Amino acid sequence: MFTLLQAAPAAQQGGGLSMWIMLALIFVVMWFFMIRPQRKQQKELQAFRDGLKKGDKVVTIGGIYGTVCEIKENNVLIEVDNNVKIRVSKQALVKDFTEPVQ
């Protein structure tokens, strides 16, 4: 009877340790499948915005297609039609549709 009482607390401690290991494993999996790809996408988008040049074809967050005419530090002038230009924030640009040179 005395040995059964001593074994019970050891089993509870092992269960607590496995719980912490499972929580750590869940965090690692979540980081690998959710946080890491999102950071990669943010870096690519920032590189795109930093690498803008005159003549690039872009799309804004609102779905406006245009061609870059002028670039300033925080905003870009986009020509959306013949002689129709709008100024948008660089943060509003999401895609580049410039055809690759072959």
LUMDREN-118659 format. One record per residue: x, y, z of N, C-alpha, C, CB in turn. Coordinates in steps of 0.2 Angstrom, whole numbers, padded with zeros to 4 digits, always signed. Glycine has a CB too. Example, Ala and Ser with C-alpha at 12.3 -4.5 7.8 and 13.67 -1.06 7.14 Angstrom:
<recs>
+0066-0028+0039+0062-0022+0039+0066-0016+0039+0057-0022+0045+0064-0011+0035+0068-0005+0036+0064+0000+0039+0070-0003+0029
</recs>
This chain:
<recs>
+0004-0006+0000+0000+0000+0000+0004+0006+0000-0005+0000+0006+0010+0006+0003+0014+0012+0004+0017+0013-0003+0020+0010+0009+0019+0008-0007+0022+0010-0013+0017+0012-0018+0025+0003-0016+0011+0011-0018+0006+0014-0022+0005+0021-0021-0001+0011-0021+0006+0024-0015+0005+0031-0014+0011+0035-0017+0004+0032-0007+0017+0032-0017+0023+0035-0019+0023+0035-0027+0029+0032-0016+0020+0030-0030+0020+0030-0037+0015+0035-0040+0019+0023-0040+0010+0037-0037+0005+0041-0040+0008+0048-0042-0001+0042-0035+0011+0051-0037+0014+0058-0039+0019+0058-0045+0017+0061-0033+0022+0053-0046+0027+0052-0051+0023+0052-0058+0032+0046-0051+0018+0049-0058+0014+0048-0064+0011+0055-0066+0008+0043-0063+0009+0059-0061+0006+0065-0062+0011+0070-0065+0003+0068-0056+0017+0070-0063+0022+0074-0065+0024+0072-0072+0029+0073-0061+0024+0066-0074+0025+0064-0081+0020+0067-0086+0026+0057-0082+0014+0067-0083+0008+0069-0087+0009+0077-0089+0002+0068-0084+0011+0080-0084+0012+0088-0084+0018+0089-0089+0014+0091-0078+0023+0085-0089+0028+0086-0094+0026+0085-0101+0034+0082-0092+0022+0080-0102+0020+0078-0109+0015+0084-0111+0017+0071-0109+0012+0087-0107+0007+0092-0109+0011+0098-0111+0003+0094-0103+0017+0100-0108+0021+0105-0110+0025+0104-0117+0026+0107-0105+0027+0098-0117+0030+0095-0124+0025+0096-0130+0032+0088-0123+0018+0094-0128+0013+0095-0134+0012+0102-0135+0007+0091-0131+0012+0106-0130+0011+0113-0131+0016+0116-0136+0010+0117-0125+0022+0115-0134+0028+0117-0138+0028+0114-0145+0035+0115-0134+0026+0108-0146+0025+0105-0152+0020+0109-0157+0024+0098-0152+0014+0110-0153+0009+0114-0157+0012+0121-0159+0003+0114-0152+0015+0124-0155+0018+0131-0156+0023+0130-0162+0021+0134-0150+0027+0125-0162+0032+0125-0168+0028+0123-0174+0037+0119-0166+0023+0119-0174+0020+0117-0180+0016+0124-0183+0015+0112-0179+0013+0127-0178+0009+0133-0180+0014+0139-0183+0006+0136-0174+0020+0139-0180+0025+0144-0183+0027+0142-0190+0031+0144-0178+0028+0135-0191+0031+0133-0197+0026+0134-0203+0033+0126-0196+0019+0133-0201+0014+0133-0207+0010+0139-0207+0009+0127-0205+0011+0144-0202+0007+0150-0203+0011+0156-0202+0002+0150-0197+0015+0157-0197+0019+0163-0196+0025+0164-0201+0022+0163-0189+0029+0158-0202+0034+0159-0207+0032+0161-0214+0038+0152-0207+0027+0157-0217+0025+0159-0224+0023+0167-0224+0020+0155-0227+0019+0169-0219+0017+0176-0219+0022+0181-0219+0012+0177-0213+0027+0179-0215+0033+0184-0215+0037+0184-0222+0038+0182-0209+0037+0178-0225+0041+0178-0231+0037+0182-0237+0041+0170-0234+0030+0181-0236+0026+0185-0241+0026+0193-0240+0019+0183-0240+0027+0195-0234+0028+0202-0232+0034+0204-0234+0027+0203-0224+0040+0200-0234+0046+0202-0236+0046+0203-0244+0052+0197-0234+0043+0199-0247+0042+0199-0255+0039+0205-0257+0039+0193-0258+0033+0207-0253+0029+0213-0255+0033+0219-0254+0023+0213-0251+0037+0219-0248+0041+0225-0247+0046+0226-0252+0044+0225-0240+0050+0220-0254+0055+0221-0259+0052+0223-0266+0058+0214-0261+0046+0221-0268+0042+0223-0274+0041+0231-0273+0035+0220-0275+0039+0233-0268+0037+0241-0267+0044+0245-0267+0034+0242-0260+0049+0242-0264+0055+0246-0264+0059+0246-0271+0060+0243-0259+0057+0241-0275+0060+0240-0282+0056+0243-0288+0061+0233-0283+0051+0247-0286+0047+0250-0291+0051+0254-0296+0041+0253-0288+0049+0254-0302+0052+0259-0307+0047+0262-0312+0058+0256-0310+0049+0267-0315+0044+0270-0320+0043+0265-0325+0047+0277-0322+0036+0265-0327+0034+0260-0332+0031+0253-0330+0040+0259-0337+0032+0252-0323+0030+0246-0321+0022+0246-0321+0032+0244-0313+0019+0240-0322+0012+0240-0322+0010+0237-0315+0009+0235-0328+0005+0240-0312+0004+0238-0305-0004+0238-0304+0007+0243-0300-0006+0235-0298-0013+0234-0296-0013+0237-0289-0016+0227-0297-0018+0241-0287-0019+0243-0280-0023+0238-0276-0022+0250-0280-0023+0239-0270-0027+0235-0266-0035+0236-0268-0027+0237-0258-0037+0242-0270-0044+0243-0272-0045+0240-0279-0045+0250-0272-0040+0237-0283-0041+0234-0289-0040+0239-0295-0048+0231-0289-0037+0244-0294-0036+0249-0300-0029+0247-0303-0035+0256-0297-0030+0246-0310-0024+0244-0314-0021+0251-0316-0026+0239-0319-0014+0251-0317-0011+0257-0319-0004+0256-0321-0012+0263-0315-0001+0261-0323+0007+0261-0325+0010+0266-0321+0008+0262-0333+0016+0265-0318+0019+0269-0313+0022+0275-0318+0025+0266-0309+0021+0281-0316+0023+0287-0319+0029+0291-0315+0018+0292-0321+0028+0291-0309+0032+0294-0304+0032+0291-0297+0030+0302-0304+0038+0291-0295+0039+0287-0288+0042+0292-0283+0044+0281-0289+0039+0293-0277+0042+0297-0272+0043+0292-0266+0037+0303-0270+0045+0295-0261+0047+0291-0255+0041+0287-0252+0049+0296-0249+0035+0290-0251+0029+0286-0248+0023+0285-0253+0027+0290-0242+0024+0288-0259+0018+0288-0264+0020+0287-0271+0013+0294-0263+0016+0285-0275+0017+0284-0282+0012+0287-0286+0018+0276-0284+0014+0290-0292+0009+0293-0297+0008+0287-0302+0011+0299-0300+0001+0285-0303+0000+0280-0308-0005+0283-0313-0004+0274-0304-0003+0281-0319-0008+0283-0325-0013+0277-0326-0004+0284-0331-0019+0278-0325-0024+0273-0326-0027+0273-0333-0029+0274-0320-0027+0278-0336-0030+0279-0343-0026+0285-0346-0037+0281-0343-0027+0286-0353-0024+0291-0356-0025+0298-0352-0026+0292-0363-0019+0301-0350-0019+0307-0346-0023+0307-0340-0021+0313-0351-0025+0301-0337-0028+0301-0331-0024+0298-0326-0035+0297-0331-0021+0302-0321-0016+0300-0316-0019+0300-0309-0010+0304-0317-0017+0296-0305-0019+0296-0298-0013+0295-0294-0025+0291-0296-0013+0298-0288-0007+0297-0283-0010+0292-0278-0005+0304-0280-0006+0287-0276-0008+0282-0271-0002+0281-0267-0011+0275-0274-0003+0278-0261+0002+0276-0256+0006+0270-0259-0001+0275-0249+0012+0270-0258+0016+0263-0259+0013+0257-0256+0023+0264-0258+0010+0258-0250+0007+0253-0246+0001+0250-0250+0005+0255-0239-0002+0254-0254-0008+0252-0258-0007+0247-0264-0012+0258-0260+0000+0247-0266+0001+0243-0272+0003+0236-0270+0008+0246-0275+0000+0231-0274+0000+0224-0272+0003+0219-0277-0006+0221-0270+0003+0221-0284+0006+0217-0289+0009+0220-0294+0000+0213-0292+0013+0217-0298+0017+0219-0303+0015+0215-0309+0025+0219-0302+0012+0218-0315+0010+0214-0321+0015+0216-0327+0003+0216-0323+0021+0219-0325+0026+0220-0331+0028+0213-0334+0032+0224-0328+0027+0213-0340+0029+0206-0343+0037+0206-0343+0027+0206-0351+0039+0199-0342+0046+0198-0341+0050+0199-0348+0048+0191-0338+0056+0201-0349+0059+0202-0355+0062+0196-0357+0065+0208-0354+0061+0194-0363+0064+0187-0365+0070+0188-0370+0059+0183-0368
</recs>
